[in-house]
């Protein structure tokens, strides 16, 4: 059995370095995605993490090196074509050589990057975002939200130190008509790789107070057309499209409109244009208000004159009608008085005669009068008797006459047949 041969690690890595650098040193073009750029400003170098994905799953991964001189040239070319700095989450085609270092390991030494490919990828991703939003039937959703005629309470997504924010606030706060707005700032990064997450986070905070605000304004803090690709991001565009309040955007000077601008309620080139738009709503309303006030004043004056004329005419007719009615009422009253007097006298005479007849009848029916005529009332044990039945010999009778009472005892009873 041969004895084991043990090599130092450095000898093995040197052998690997020799093989790779000898046989893989030719320049190749590679398509990959930069997951993280890892740029170090103090050295000017960057070490991007490169991957290949299939259906969102990483199937290959390697580290890259871009030395300072190459990075400056690549980034300048990138900005001239894409209006973007080289950054995270970009699909790229790179020119590189394979290198191996005993300490830093395997890497791609990046010599150049083709910005035209990345530009095409961004265009493709933009169209994918547009198509997805249209397929979901939400592309125009934010345009259908209600913007009040006088939007007063505004949620402003920006950065207080940015020129865009300052330009917007300067126009709003120094408007000649002194219109008053209530504006609340929700800070966010408005360009580059962090824009998507910070703007969406700001929208989430605004959503908590959606019943308070009339509209949302997103203004970018300068930078020309640099860093606008984040506004083609599907998640951000979808959040804007579905937001329940109208969103007004002023994020750049680009003639190539981003998806977020497309789906917003209204997009403007600059923050000052948004401020001007808001002020114009008030100017338009004020103009209509003045016109309506003048129209109402004229109508009121015309109606007042017409009503005064009609009132004078009615007063004249009323006075004449009142005079006629008063005269007629006086005549009717005199007639009624005479009729009442005549009827009262006749009624009194009639009632007096009737009363006399009643009095006479009462007199004749008076028991005393009847007793005077020879009639009498006989009682047995206090009860009036009107026949022989029930009377027995020996009973004590009381007979009432006109001028006294006779008490007698029954001896015999003779019944009439």
C-alpha positions in Angstrom: 0.0 0.0 0.0 1.4 3.3 -1.1 1.7 6.0 1.6 -0.8 8.9 1.5 0.4 12.0 -0.2 -0.7 15.1 1.7 -0.8 18.5 0.0 -1.0 21.9 1.6 -4.3 23.7 0.9 -2.4 26.5 -0.8 -0.8 24.0 -3.3 -4.3 22.7 -4.1 -5.8 26.1 -4.6 -2.8 27.2 -6.6 -3.3 24.1 -8.9 -7.0 25.0 -9.2 -6.1 28.6 -10.0 -3.6 27.5 -12.6 -6.1 25.2 -14.3 -9.0 27.7 -14.3 -6.9 30.7 -15.3 -5.1 28.7 -18.0 -8.1 27.0 -19.6 -11.0 29.4 -18.8 -9.3 32.7 -19.4 -11.1 33.5 -22.6 -13.6 36.4 -22.7 -17.3 35.2 -22.7 -20.7 36.9 -22.8 -23.0 35.7 -20.0 -26.7 36.4 -19.4 -27.5 36.7 -15.6 -29.4 38.7 -13.0 -27.7 41.0 -10.6 -29.4 40.1 -7.3 -27.3 42.5 -5.2 -24.7 44.9 -6.6 -22.6 45.2 -3.4 -20.9 48.5 -4.4 -18.4 49.9 -2.0 -18.1 53.7 -2.4 -14.8 54.0 -0.4 -13.0 51.8 -2.9 -15.1 52.2 -6.1 -15.2 48.4 -6.5 -18.3 46.2 -6.5 -18.9 42.6 -6.2 -22.3 41.7 -7.7 -24.1 38.5 -6.8 -25.1 36.9 -10.1 -27.8 34.3 -10.5 -29.9 32.5 -13.1 -33.5 31.7 -12.3 -36.1 29.4 -13.8 -39.7 30.0 -12.6 -38.3 32.1 -9.8 -36.0 29.4 -8.6 -32.2 29.9 -8.6 -30.4 27.2 -10.7 -27.0 28.8 -10.9 -25.1 31.4 -8.8 -21.6 33.0 -8.9 -19.9 36.1 -7.6 -18.6 38.8 -9.9 -15.9 41.4 -9.6 -16.1 44.9 -11.2 -13.0 46.9 -10.5 -13.3 50.7 -10.1 -12.1 51.7 -13.5 -14.4 49.3 -15.3 -17.3 50.1 -13.0 -17.1 53.9 -13.7 -17.1 53.2 -17.5 -19.9 50.7 -17.3 -22.1 52.8 -15.1 -21.6 55.9 -17.3 -22.7 53.9 -20.4 -25.6 52.4 -18.5 -26.9 55.9 -17.5 -26.6 57.2 -21.0 -28.8 54.4 -22.4 -31.2 53.6 -19.5 -31.2 56.8 -17.5 -30.4 54.4 -14.6 -27.5 53.5 -12.5 -26.4 49.9 -12.5 -28.1 48.4 -9.5 -29.9 45.5 -7.8 -32.5 43.2 -9.5 -31.4 43.9 -13.1 -31.2 41.4 -15.9 -27.9 41.9 -17.7 -25.6 40.5 -20.4 -22.0 40.8 -19.2 -18.6 40.4 -20.8 -16.3 38.6 -18.4 -13.5 36.1 -17.8 -13.6 33.3 -15.3 -11.0 33.7 -12.5 -10.1 31.9 -9.4 -8.3 33.3 -6.3 -7.0 31.1 -3.5 -8.7 33.3 -0.9 -11.7 34.8 -2.6 -12.6 31.8 -4.7 -14.3 31.5 -8.1 -15.7 34.6 -9.7 -16.4 36.4 -13.0 -14.2 39.3 -13.7 -16.6 41.6 -15.4 -15.2 43.8 -18.2 -18.3 45.2 -19.7 -22.1 45.1 -19.6 -24.4 45.6 -22.5 -27.1 48.2 -21.5 -29.1 47.6 -24.6 -30.1 44.1 -23.4 -31.1 45.5 -20.0 -33.1 48.2 -21.7 -35.0 45.5 -23.7 -35.5 43.5 -20.5 -36.9 46.6 -18.7 -39.2 47.2 -21.7 -40.4 43.6 -21.6 -41.0 43.8 -17.8 -42.9 47.0 -18.3 -45.2 45.4 -20.9 -45.7 42.4 -18.7 -46.8 44.7 -15.9 -49.2 46.5 -18.2 -50.7 43.3 -19.5 -51.1 41.8 -16.0 -52.9 44.9 -14.8 -55.2 44.9 -17.8 -55.9 41.2 -17.5 -56.9 41.7 -13.9 -59.2 44.6 -15.1 -57.7 47.1 -12.6 -55.6 49.2 -15.0 -58.1 52.1 -14.8 -59.4 51.5 -11.3 -57.7 54.6 -9.7 -59.0 56.8 -12.5 -62.5 55.9 -11.4 -62.0 57.2 -7.8 -63.6 60.4 -6.7 -61.6 63.6 -6.5 -63.6 66.3 -4.6 -64.1 69.6 -6.4 -62.0 71.3 -3.7 -59.3 68.7 -2.6 -58.1 70.2 0.7 -56.5 67.4 2.8 -53.6 65.9 0.9 -51.3 62.9 1.8 -48.0 63.8 0.3 -45.5 61.0 -0.4 -42.0 62.5 -0.8 -38.9 63.6 1.2 -38.9 66.9 2.9 -35.3 67.6 1.9 -35.9 67.0 -1.8 -36.3 69.8 -4.4 -39.5 68.3 -5.7 -41.1 68.5 -2.2 -39.9 72.1 -1.8 -41.1 73.2 -5.2 -44.5 71.7 -4.6 -44.9 73.2 -1.1 -43.6 76.6 -2.4 -46.4 76.8 -5.0 -49.0 75.7 -2.5 -48.0 77.9 0.4 -47.4 81.0 -1.7 -50.5 81.0 -3.9 -51.8 84.6 -4.6 -55.3 83.7 -3.5 -54.1 82.4 -0.2 -56.0 79.1 -0.6 -55.5 76.9 2.5 -54.5 73.2 2.3 -53.9 70.6 5.0 -50.9 68.5 3.8 -49.4 65.6 5.7 -46.0 64.3 4.6 -45.4 60.5 4.4 -41.6 60.1 3.8 -40.4 57.6 1.2 -37.5 57.0 -1.1 -38.7 58.1 -4.5 -36.1 56.5 -6.9 -33.9 53.5 -7.2 -34.1 50.1 -5.6 -35.7 51.1 -2.3 -38.5 53.1 -4.0 -40.9 50.2 -4.4 -40.9 49.1 -0.8 -40.9 52.5 0.8 -43.7 54.0 -1.4 -45.9 50.9 -0.8 -45.2 51.3 2.9 -46.2 54.9 2.8 -49.4 54.0 0.9 -50.2 51.5 3.6 -49.9 54.2 6.3 -52.1 56.6 4.2 -54.7 53.8 3.9 -55.1 53.7 7.6 -56.5 57.3 7.4 -58.2 57.0 4.0 -61.3 58.6 5.4 -59.4 61.8 6.3 -57.6 62.5 3.0 -59.1 63.8 -0.3 -56.1 62.7 -2.5 -52.6 61.3 -2.5 -49.7 63.2 -4.2 -46.4 61.4 -5.1 -43.6 63.8 -6.0 -40.1 62.8 -6.8 -37.2 64.8 -5.4 -35.4 65.7 -8.6 -32.9 63.6 -10.5 -34.3 64.0 -14.0 -35.1 60.8 -15.7 -32.7 58.7 -13.5 -34.1 55.8 -11.5 -37.6 55.6 -13.1 -37.7 51.9 -13.8 -39.0 51.2 -10.3 -42.3 52.8 -11.4 -42.8 50.0 -13.9 -42.8 47.5 -11.0 -46.0 45.4 -11.0 -46.5 45.4 -7.2 -46.2 49.2 -6.9 -48.3 49.8 -10.0 -51.0 47.5 -8.7 -51.0 49.2 -5.2 -51.5 52.5 -6.9 -54.2 51.2 -9.3 -56.2 49.7 -6.4 -55.8 52.6 -4.0 -59.2 53.9 -2.8 -58.1 57.6 -3.1 -57.1 59.4 -6.3 -53.4 59.4 -6.7 -51.6 62.3 -8.5 -48.0 61.7 -9.6 -45.2 64.1 -10.4 -42.2 61.8 -10.6 -40.1 62.9 -13.6 -39.5 64.6 -17.0 -39.5 61.4 -19.0 -41.4 61.3 -22.3 -41.6 57.5 -21.8 -44.5 57.3 -19.3 -44.1 54.7 -16.5 -46.8 52.2 -15.6 -47.4 53.9 -12.2 -48.1 57.2 -14.0 -50.4 55.4 -16.5 -52.6 53.8 -13.7 -52.6 56.9 -11.5 -55.7 59.2 -11.4 -53.7 61.9 -13.0 -49.9 62.2 -13.8 -47.9 65.4 -14.2 -44.4 66.0 -15.4 -43.3 68.0 -12.3 -44.4 68.5 -8.7 -45.1 72.2 -9.5 -47.6 71.0 -12.2 -49.5 69.1 -9.5 -49.6 72.1 -7.2 -50.8 74.2 -10.1 -53.5 71.6 -10.9 -54.8 71.7 -7.3 -54.9 75.5 -7.2 -56.7 75.5 -10.5 -59.5 73.5 -9.0 -60.0 76.3 -6.5 -59.7 79.0 -9.1 -62.3 77.2 -11.3 -64.6 76.8 -8.3 -64.1 80.4 -7.3 -64.9 81.6 -10.9 -68.0 79.5 -11.0 -68.9 80.8 -7.5 -68.6 84.4 -8.6 -70.6 83.8 -11.7 -73.3 82.0 -9.7 -73.3 84.8 -7.1 -73.7 87.4 -9.9 -76.4 85.4 -11.6 -78.3 84.8 -8.3 -78.0 88.5 -7.4 -79.5 89.4 -10.8 -82.2 86.8 -10.4 -83.0 88.0 -6.9 -83.2 91.7 -8.1 -85.5 90.7 -11.0 -87.7 88.5 -8.8 -87.8 91.3 -6.1 -89.0 93.9 -8.7 -91.5 91.5 -10.2 -92.8 90.5 -6.8 -93.1 94.1 -5.7 -95.1 95.0 -8.8 -97.3 92.0 -8.3 -97.7 92.8 -4.6 -98.8 96.4 -5.4 -101.3 95.1 -7.9 -102.5 92.5 -5.4 -102.8 95.2 -2.7 -105.0 97.3 -4.9 -107.2 94.4 -5.9 -107.3 93.3 -2.3 -108.3 96.7 -1.0 -111.1 96.9 -3.5 -112.2 93.4 -2.7 -112.1 94.1 1.0 -114.2 97.2 0.6 -116.8 95.3 -1.4 -116.8 92.4 1.1 -117.0 94.8 4.0 -120.0 96.5 2.5 -121.7 93.2 1.7 -120.9 91.9 5.1 -122.5 95.1 6.7 -125.7 94.5 4.6 -125.7 90.8 5.5 -125.2 91.7 9.1 -128.1 94.2 9.1 -130.4 91.6 7.4 -129.3 89.0 10.0 -130.0 91.4 12.9 -133.5 92.2 11.6 -134.1 88.5 10.9 -132.9 87.6 14.4 -135.1 90.3 16.0 -138.2 89.2 14.1 -137.6 85.5 14.7 -136.8 86.1 18.3 -140.1 88.0 18.9 -142.1 85.4 17.0 -140.3 82.5 18.8 -141.0 84.2 22.2 -144.7 84.6 21.4 -144.9 81.0 20.3 -143.0 79.7 23.3 -145.2 81.8 25.6 -148.4 80.4 24.2 -147.1 76.9 24.3 -145.9 77.5 27.9 -149.4 78.7 28.8 -151.0 75.6 27.3 -148.5 73.4 29.3 -149.3 75.3 32.4 -153.0 74.9 31.9 -152.5 71.1 31.3 -150.4 70.8 34.4 -153.1 72.7 36.4 -155.8 70.3 35.3 -153.6 67.3 36.0 -152.7 68.5 39.5 -154.0 66.0 42.1 -155.4 68.8 44.2 -157.5 70.0 41.3 -158.7 66.4 40.6 -159.6 66.0 44.4 -161.6 69.3 44.2 -163.7 67.8 41.5 -164.9 65.1 44.0 -162.3 62.4 43.4 -160.6 60.7 46.4 -157.6 58.3 47.0 -158.0 55.2 49.2 -155.0 53.4 50.8 -154.8 50.1 52.7 -151.7 49.9 54.8 -150.2 52.9 53.0 -150.8 51.3 49.5 -153.2 52.8 47.0 -156.1 50.4 46.2 -158.0 50.6 42.9 -160.3 47.6 43.3 -162.1 45.4 45.9 -159.7 42.6 45.4 -157.4 42.2 48.3 -159.7 44.1 50.7 -161.2 42.2 53.6 -163.8 43.0 56.2 -162.3 44.7 59.2 -159.5 46.3 57.2 -158.7 49.9 58.2 -158.8 52.2 55.2 -157.6 55.8 54.7 -159.4 57.9 52.2 -157.8 61.2 51.0 -160.2 64.0 50.1 -159.5 67.5 48.9 -159.6 69.0 52.4 -158.8 66.0 54.7 -158.4 62.3 55.4 -161.2 59.9 56.5 -160.3 56.7 58.3 -162.9 53.9 58.1 -163.2 50.1 58.8 -164.6 47.7 56.2 -167.8 46.0 57.2 -168.8 44.2 54.0 -167.5 44.0 50.4 -169.8 43.9 47.4 -168.1 42.8 44.2 -169.6 44.3 41.0 -170.1 41.9 38.2 
